[in-house]
Amino acid sequence: MTEEGVDTDCSRLALQQTRGDLGREIAAIVLRYSPRDLKKMQWNFSGKIRKIDPIYRKKLEKLVTGHLLATWEDIRLMNQQGAFAAMREPVPETTGEYWTMVAENCSSGEGEKDRLRFLKFLLAGFCMFVRTIPPHPVGMPFPGGDTVQLIEGTYYCPVRTKANDVDSALCPFCPAHQTPEVGYLKPPVKGSTHRKQEFIRNTYEFHHFNG
């Protein structure tokens, strides 16, 4: 896949008006990849986080690997079953902006790196804009101990509003809400020091909430 190919794909994705149309277009691109490409993504992620605490690393690897595979299967099955035809709801207004960001961040000139990075963005975009769920699974831990949570039908993330200055962050497009301070949610969300800047810097460094 060339840089021009990514640009063309992103331009087409940005034109889709409904969740179903976008899902169908994402599926057409994602299914050009192979299961081996997913495995490469998992290896790359494991290498990126190899220096962090082993217990934390193991949990991250398990959650991320499972989420990647589950999203891939959702795309394949929904496409096979024709499920996208019934999804006529409009996509969020930020969808076009997202694909513009993706094109910009998959143009390093390193073919294989850009190709796999594009797949990550495709899977994340499918979650956020087609399924309207966060691109990271419930239970995903962040530095400080807090996790992505689903409470009474609403998703909460401890770093939802913390990454707007990171060019390739998914946070500005994520349907999750920022985890409120302790006491705002029922049941209460476990408090932690994740809001301190040093933990946010750690999160940036390891990029597991980053595209």
N, C-alpha and C positions, 0 to 999 in steps of 0.2 A: 504494500500500500504506500503510495507516494504522498508527499505533502499536498499536492494538487488534488489527490483523491480524497484526502481528509477534508479539505476546504469544500470540495463539491458535495460530499456527504453532509457536512455541517450546514451548508446553505440549504440543502433540501430538507433537512430535519427542522430547520428554523421556520420553514414555510408551512409546516403542518399545523392545522387549526384545532383538531380534536385529539383527545387522548388515544382513541383507536387508530387514527391515521398515523400518529407519531409512533405508537407501539408497533404498527405494521412496518414502518420504515426502519425503526431500530432493529427489529427482528431480521429484516433483510440483510442488514450489515453485520449484526452479531453472528448470524448463522454462517457467515463466510469464514469465521474463525473456527478453530478446532479445539477439542478438549485439551490437547497438548498446550495450546496457548493459555488456557486457564491455569494449567499446572505451572507454566513459566511465570505467570503473575504471582502465584502462591510462593514460588521459590524467591522471586524478587522481593516480595514483602517480608519473607522470613529473613532474608539477608539484611534488609533495611533495619529491622528491629532486633538484630542478634545481640546487641550490646545492652539491652535493657534487662530488668529483673527477670530471671527465668520463669517464675510463676506467672507474672504478668504477661510475659511473651507467649507462654503456652496458651493462656486463655485467649489472647488476641489472635493467635494463629488458628485456633479451633473455630472461633466465631467468624473470622474473615473468610476462611476456607469454606465453611458451611454456607455462608451468605452468598459468596460468589457462585457456588454450585447451584444453590437454590434459585438464584435469580436467573441464571442460565437456563435451568429447567423450566422456570415459569415462562420465559420468553419462547422457548421451543414449543411447549405444550399449548400456550395461548395462540400461537401462530398456527399450529397444526389443527387446533379445534375451531379456528375462525372466531375466537373470542373478541378480537379487536373490532369486529363489525358493529357490535352493540354498544361500544364505548363512544358515545357522541358528545360527551361533555367537553367544553373548550379547555385547552391547555392553559396553564398559568401565564400571566403576562410576561414573566421573566424568562420564559422558555427560549425565545430568540436570543436574548442576552447570554444565556447559558451556552448555546452552541457557538456563539461568537467567541466566548472565552475558551471553549474547548479547542476550536481551530487554532487559536493563538498559542495554546499550550501543547499542541501536538505538531509543532513545526520547528523542531530543533535541528532537523536535517539528519538525525540518526534514525534510519528507517525502522529497525526492529523496536527500538525504544519508543518511538512515536506510535507505532502500530499497537503495541500493548497498552500504552497509556490511553490511546483512543478507546480501546476496549473497556478500560476501567471507567472512563467517562460515559460510555454508552450504557453500561450496566447501572451506573449511578443515575443517569438521566431517566432510564426506564423506571427505576424505583420512585424517583421524585415526581415525575410528570405523568407517567402512565398509571402506576399503581398508587400514587400519592402517599408514599411512605418514606421515611428517612432512608438515605443511602447506606446507613450503618444499622446493624441489627439491634434489636432490644437486648440489653445486657452488655453492649459494647463498652468496655471500661476506658476511662481517660485518666491522665495523670492526676492524682489526688483522690482517686477512688470512686468518683461518681460515674454513673453509666447512663446510656440511653434507656429511657423508660416509657412504657405505655400505661397510662393511668386513666381509667374510665373513658377509653376511646381516643385519648389525646396523647401524642408523642411529645416527650421532653428530652432535651439534650443539654448537658452542662456547658457546652462550648458553642451553642447555636449563634450567639451574637459576638463571639470572641475572635473571629477570623476574617473580618471584612477587609483587613489590610494584606491578606495573603492572596496573591493573584489567582491561584488555581484552587482555592478553597471551595468546597461544595456548600458551605454554610449559608451564604446569602440566598441560595435557591432551595434549601431544605424546608419541607413542610412542618418539621418539628418546631416546638416552642422552646425558648430558653428556659431551662430549669429555674424556677423562682427560688427566692430565699426560703430557708426553712420555715415551715408553718403555713405556707401559702397553698400547699397541695393536700388533698385528702385521698389516700393516706399520705403522711408527710414524706417528703423526699429526704434521704439521708444527706446531711450536711457534710461539707469537706472543705479543704483549703484549695480546691481546684481553681477558685477565682483569683488566687494570687498569681502575679505575673510570671513567676518562675515556672509554675506548672503549665501555663499556657505556652511558654517558650519551649518546654519539653514536648508538648503536643505538636507544635510546629515542626520541631526537629525530627520527630519520628514519622510525621506525615500520615498517620493512620486516619485522620479525618480529612485529608487532603486528596484531591483527585490525582 
